[in-house]
Amino acid sequence: MNVHLVVVQPFGTHAKGDHITDPADIAAILASEYAGHVVRVLAKEA
């Protein structure tokens, strides 16, 4: 299982509903003031 982020409140270049899958981006967002603008989603590997 992988963790993805789904944007629930727009910020920066991200719109509501965007899926963020890059591990570096995920770590940076979760460590920022925008952590409350996303929700974590478990995604099965393809």
C-alpha positions as a printed Julia matrix, in Angstrom:
46×3 Matrix{Float64}:
  0.0    0.0    0.0
  1.16   3.5   -0.81
  0.11   6.75   0.83
 -1.16   9.47  -1.48
 -2.44  12.9   -0.56
 -5.69  14.34  -1.88
 -6.1   18.11  -1.76
 -9.27  19.21   0.07
 -8.45  22.93   0.18
 -6.51  24.58  -2.66
 -3.0   25.91  -1.99
 -0.05  26.91  -4.17
 -0.42  25.22  -7.53
 -2.66  22.45  -6.17
 -6.41  22.46  -6.82
 -9.1   20.71  -4.81
 -9.17  17.03  -5.77
 -5.54  16.82  -6.92
 -3.72  13.61  -5.99
 -0.13  14.0   -4.83
  1.94  10.83  -5.16
  5.59  11.89  -5.13
  7.11  10.86  -1.77
  9.27  14.01  -1.57
  6.24  16.26  -2.21
  4.19  14.34   0.35
  6.88  14.76   3.02
  7.29  18.46   2.27
  3.55  19.15   2.38
  3.0   17.21   5.6
  5.83  19.19   7.23
  4.39  22.53   6.07
  1.53  24.79   7.09
 -0.51  23.14   4.31
 -0.73  19.76   6.06
 -4.33  20.56   6.98
 -5.2   21.15   3.33
 -4.77  17.48   2.38
 -5.99  14.07   3.5
 -3.96  10.88   3.41
 -5.32   8.05   1.28
 -4.02   4.5    1.16
 -3.66   3.34  -2.43
 -3.04  -0.19  -3.59
 -0.03  -0.58  -5.87
 -0.89  -1.25  -9.51
